[in-house]
Amino acid sequence: MKPQDLAPKEIVAELDRYVVGQAKAKRAVAIALRNRWRRQKVSPDLKDEILPKNIIMIGPTGVGKTEIARRLARLAGAPFVKVEASKFTEVGYVGRDVDGMVRDLVEAAVKLVKEEELEKLRERAREAAEEKVLDALGYGSGFGLGLRSVLGRAQGQPDEAGPEKEGGAGGPHPPGGRTGGREKARAQLRAGTLDDDTVEVELTERPSAPMPFMAPGMEDMAQGLQDMMQSIGNNPIVSMLGGGQKKRKRKVKVKEALELLAQEEAARMVDMERVTREALDRAQNAGIVFIDEIDKIAGRDAGHGPDVSRGGVQRDLLPIVEGSNVNTKYGMVKTDHVLFIAAGAFHAVKVSDLIPELQGRFPIRVELDALTREDLVRILKEPRNSLVRQYTALLATEGVDVQFRDDAVEEVARIAAEVNERMENIGARRLHTVMERLLDGISFDANELRGQRIVVDAAYVKARLEGIASDEDLSRYIL
């Protein structure tokens, strides 16, 4: 089943594999994603009138706001960009305009679609790369016999492989002796027996042109100039006259040569015009923009000080969120059907402190719960990318078998929860700090512990962390 065909319950089930709890937020984003699928089925005269219901998530840091949005975008195969609202205030407000988030979204869409196209062309590109590597190895094709074929004949060696080597008795034979050695070499190439041979191949140089200096806020113009110079370099007429991209011979291992040539061939096969059209369409109709720290720009204008800047950012955000045309280097982009998900802790301010017009553009409001000790235990154990699995896999690369007992996980969660209560509550991010401190010794000496099994239980956790966690002054700096 395609991701866009998932029902809301199935979307929530997928999000549950990575994010613990926060059922209300998952439910809201699942409905928003499903509504996009529903909109595509509506008659064209009504389709453009159905606007996405933007979401604002309210909750402390480290409870899963960003992760829910990021996983939703991956699940939908949609272009996704995350921006910090606070960077548009004060100095940052002068340095970069708010339209930049839409340009970043289009760049993400182009990258996403191009990667999909490259994946489709992988097999064809690999075959083309094989032909070039075989030529470079000396196995000629067509009218040329190839250096190795000629040498083989001069030494009285048969040029075509026997039945037992070309597919067994009665197996297919190459049509002529000229290609037999090449086909045999191709089979060895695919089997990996030639991977460590050295071969000289011709690769296109991609010199990184220096980014022209531009004043703050003109980065997009600088990028456009760089792309224009690149396109001039790709022009075949310019290349014929001795300009443009240069080719350079390099001696590399066969395995690396195959990868480099396959990438080059795939990039050459991609129809960038079609990629751009598809990317613009996907950015406009499936794009997701996550605006974090939106509470940092909340507050009505006071006539002076930073509030002026905050109000200015809100007024600049408003036309983009409600729907406008933004000019990008790939073409004009309409933001009417882009889904905006905003998030903020809202400790010092309320959602009602945003200007009324902006509040109205975020009709769905979801409050995320602070994480309990039980949630932290689940976060350590349940998600596919849980911290316990991450650290176990990292240390396994050094041959160290680290096994976490359930009581150790409970103890780590207890310490993280206690530190969060006593100091700033940073949610699940505290687990990263605690786990890093817990496994500091093993990580440092891992190369000397190769082949050993280390069992991490509650006693081990207490021995490593209890003193630090109980000393408030020390834990303030370390945990």
N, C-alpha and C positions, 0 to 999 in steps of 0.2 A: 504493500500500500504506500502511495506517495504521501509525504509529510503533510501536504496541503489538504489531503482527503481525511485526515484524522478527525474524529469526533472530539468534543471538548473533554470528555472523560479520558480518552486515550492521550490527549495532549497533557493533561494533569499527570497521568501515569508516567509519561516520559519525563516530565519535569521532576517527579518524585525520585527518579533514579539519581539525580544530582543535587537536589535542594531538599533539605529536611524541613517539614512543617510548612507554615505560611499558606494554608489551604485557600484562604480568601483571595490572596494575590494571584495564586496559580489559576484559580477559577476565573478571575477577571481577565487575565491575559489569554486564557484558553478561549473564552467567548470572543474576545477581540480578534484572535487569529481565525476562528471559525467564521466570523462575520465577513472576513475578506473572501473566503471561499464562497459564501452565500452571495456576496455582491457580484461575483463573476457570473453567477447563474441568473441574475436579474435581467430583465429586458433592457436593451441599450438606452431607451429614453429615460429610464429611472436610475440606471446604473451610476451615472455621474452625479446624481443628486444625493446618493448615500455616502455620507462622510464617516470616517473612522471616529470611534468614541475614544478620545485620548484618555490616558490613565495617569493618575498621580499617586505614588506610593509614599506613605508616611510611616516612618519607623527609624529606630536608631541605627547606627552604622554596624556593619558586620552581620546583618540578619538575613541577607540573601536578595536584596533589591536588584543589584546589578546582575547577579548570577541568573536570576529568573529571566531578565530581559535578554541576556546574552544567549542563554540556552534556548529561549523561544526563537530567536533569530536563526540559530543553527538548525533547529528542528524544522523551521519553515523554509530553509534554504534562501533566506531573505538577506539583502544587504543591511548591515547593522553598523551604527556608529555611536560611540559614547562621547559625550562632551560634558565638561564641568561648567556649570552656569557661572560659577564664581570667577572664572578666568576672563569673562567679558567685562568685569567691573573694574573701576578705577584705571590703573595703568593698562591692564589687559584689554579694557574696553576700547582704548585708543589704538592698541596694537593690532587688533583683529576684529573684523566685522562679524556679525552674527550669521550672515549668509554663508560663512565658511563651513558650518555644519552640513549644509545641503551639498556643497561641493565635495566635502569628505564622504558623504553618503554615496554620491555618484562614483567617486573613485573606488569605494568599497564594492559597488555594484559591478564596475568594469573588471576589477580584480576577480570577483566571484565568478562572473560569466566566463572570463578568459580561462580560469582554472578548469571550469567544466568542459570547455571546448578542447583544452589541451589533453584532458583525460580521455575524451572521445577519440582524439587523434593519436593516442599513445602507441597503439599497435602499428599503425601505418608509419609513424615517425621512427619506431624501433626498427622496422623492416628497412626503411631508407638508410638508417644509421648502420645497419648490418652490412648493406651493400658497400658503403663507403669504407668501413673497417676492413672488409674482405679485399677491396681494391688496395688499401694501404698495406695489407699483409702480403700482397703479391699474388693473390689469386685473381687473375684477370677475368673479365666477362666479355661477352659479345665476340668481336673478331680478335681481340687480344687474348693470348693464352695466359698471360700473367707470368711474373718472374719465377714463382715457385713451380708452376706447371712446366715451364721451359727447362728449369734445372732438373726437375724430376725426370723428364724425358731424356735429357742428356745423360743422366745416370742410369738409364735403362729401367726406371721405375714406372709401373702402370699408372696412368693418370686418373683412371676412374676406379672407384672403390668396388670391391667384389660384392656379390650378393649377400654374403654373411655380414658385411659392414653397412650396406645401403638399405637394410630393412629385412634381412634374413633371406632364406632361400625363396626364390620366386617373388622377392620384393621388387619394387619399381626401380628401374635403372635410369640413370640420366641419359638423355637423348644422344649425347656425344661425349667423347673423351675430354673435350675442351672444358666441359662444365663439371665433370666428375669430381676433380680435386676441389673445386669451389664448393660443391654441395657437401662434400665430406668436411671441409673446413667450417661450413655453416653449421653443421650438426655439432661439431666440437665447440663452436662459438656459443651455441645455445645451451650446450651442456655445461659450459663454464670452465672447460679445460684450458682455454686460451686466456683466461682472465688476467694472469700475471705476466703475459708476454708484453713487451714494449712495442708500441706502434707510433709512427709519425703521421699525424692527421692535420688537416688544414681547418682552422677554426676562425670564425668571425670575431674580430676584436670589438669589444664594447667599451670604448673609453668613456669614463664618467666625466661629462662636461661640467665644468664648475658652474654652480648656480650663480647667475648674475646678481649683483647686489641691488637690492630694492629697499625702499623705505618701508617701515612697519605697515602691515595691512595690504601689501602688494605682492605677497608670496605667490598668489595664483597667477599674476602676470609674469613673474619670474619663471614659474613652472611652464607656462605657455610658451615663452621664448625658448626654453630648453627643449621642449617637445618639437617646436618648429625646426630647430637646428638638427634634431635627430631625424625628422622626416626628410629634410634636405639630404642628409647623409645616406638615407635609404633609397633615394631616387636612382634608378638604374642608369639614367643618362649621366648623372653626376659621377657614378661609379665608373662608367666607361671612360670618362675624361680624367680619371685618376683620383677623383675625390671620393668623399663618402666613407663608408665602412671599409676597413682594411682586413685582409685575411692574413693569419700568421700561422706558421707551422709549429706544432708542439709535439714533443715526445711524451707520451703518457701510457699508462697501463691500458690494456684492451678494455677492461671493465669500465674504467673512467671515460675512455674514448667513446664507448657506446652511449653512456649517459649524456655526455656533453653534446654529441652529435644528434642524439634523439631530441634533446631540448631545443637545439637549433632548428632541426627539421620541423618539429611541432610548431614552434613560433612562426616559422615561415608559412606553414599551411593554414594558420588561423586567419579567418576573414575578420579583420578588425572592424570593418564597417558594420557587419552583422552583429558582432560583439557589442559595439557601441549602441546600436539600436535596441538590442535586447536589454542592455544594462540600464539605459534611460527608462525603458518601460518598467523594468523591475524596480528601479529606485522610486519611480512615481507611484506605482500601484502596490508594492510589497515592502518598501523601505521602512525600517524602524530606527527612529532616533531616540536615544536614551539621554535625557538631560538630568545629570546628577547635581546634587547640592542646589536645587532650585530655591531652597529656603534661604540661601545666602543672598539672593537678590530680592527677597520679600521685604516689604516696607514701603510705606507711602512717601512721596517726596516731602522733604522738610525745607526745601529751598536752598540748602547749603550742605556741604560735607558729602560723605559717601552715599547718602540716600539719593542724591541727584543721579549718580551713576547707576545705582540699582534700578531706579525708576526708568532711566533711559534704556537699560538692557531689557526690561520688561516690555517697553513700548516697541523695541526693535524685534523682540521675539514674537510679538503678537501677530504681525502680518504673515510670518512664516508658518506659525501654528494654525492660523485660520485659513491659510491657502493663498499662495502668491506664486509668481513666476520668478525663478532665480536663474540668472545666466551663468553657465559653466562652460568650460572649454570644450565639452562634448555637445553642447546645445542647451536649449532652454528646458528647465525642469519645473513642473507644477508640483506644489507641495500639498495640494488639496487632499490627496489620499495617502499621504505618508502618516504612519502611526507614530505619535509622540508619546513616550512614557517618561514622566518626570518623577523624581524621587528626592526626598530630603528628610532630615531628622526632625525638623520643626520643633526644636527645643525652646528657642528663645522667641520664635514667631509662630503665627498660625497661618493656615492656608488662606484664611480670609484677609491676610495682610498683603496678598498679591493684588494687583489692580483688578477690578471686577471683570474687565474684558478678557483678561488672561485666565482668570478662574473659570469663566464660562466655557473656555476651550478645553478644559480638563473635567468633563462631567463625571467620570468614574473615579472615586476616591477610595483607596484601600489602605487600611491600617495594618502594618505588620507587627507581629508580637515580638517582644524581647525574648531572647533565647534563655531557656531554663537549663538546669544541670542535665536533665533527661535529654533535652535537645542536643546538648553538646556531646553526650555519649553516642547518640544516633549519628551525629555528623562525623564522629571519629570512625564509626564502623560501617554505616549503611551505604553511602553514595559510592558509585563506581570509581570515583576519583578520591576516595577518602584519604585522609592524611596517613592513617595506619598503612594502607596499601602503598601509598607513595613512598614512605620511608622504608618499608620492607623491600620494595622493588629496587630502590636506590642502593641500599646496602648489599642486596643480593648480587649486584654487579661486581662487588669486591669479594664475593664468595663468603659473605657473612650471613648466616641464617638467623634473622631476628624474629622472635615470636612474641606477640603481645597477648597476654592473658586478659580475660574480661575484667578482672579486678584492677589491672593496671589502667585500662581504659576508663573505668569508673573513677579512679584516683586522679588521672589527668583532668577529666571533666570537672571534678570537684574543685581542684586547685584553680583551674581557669575561671570557674564560676565565682569563687571567693575573691579572686583578684579583681574580676570585673565589678563585683559589688563594692569593694573597698576603694577602687580608683575609677578612672574613666571606663565606662562600659563600651568596649569595642567589639562585642559579640564574638563570633566564631574566629575572628582574626587573632584573638588571644591564644587560641589553640596552636597557631603557628609558632608563636613565641615560646610557649610552654614546651612543645614537642622539640623544638630546636635546642632548648636548654637541656632537656632530658637526654637527648641522644648526642649531645656535643662530644662526649668522650669517645663513644663508639665511632662516630663519623671521623674523628681526628685520627684514631688508631686503626681504622678499618683494614688498611693494607697489611697490618701485622696480625690481624685476627682472622685471616683467610682460613676457611674450613671449619670455623667454630660455630656453634649454635648458642645464641644468647637469648635467654628467656627474660622478658621484661614483665615483672609482676608488681603488685601494689607495694611490696617492700622495697623493690628497686626504685620505684617512683618516689617514695617517701624519702629514701636515702639521698636521692639526687636533688629533690625540690623542696622538701618540707621546711628546711632551714631558711631558704630564700623566701618562700611564700609567707612564712610566719613573721619575718622581719619586714615590717612595712616600709621602712626607709630603703632597705636593699631592693625589695620587690618593685618599688616605684621606678627604679632605674633598670632593673634586669628583666622583670616580667611586665 
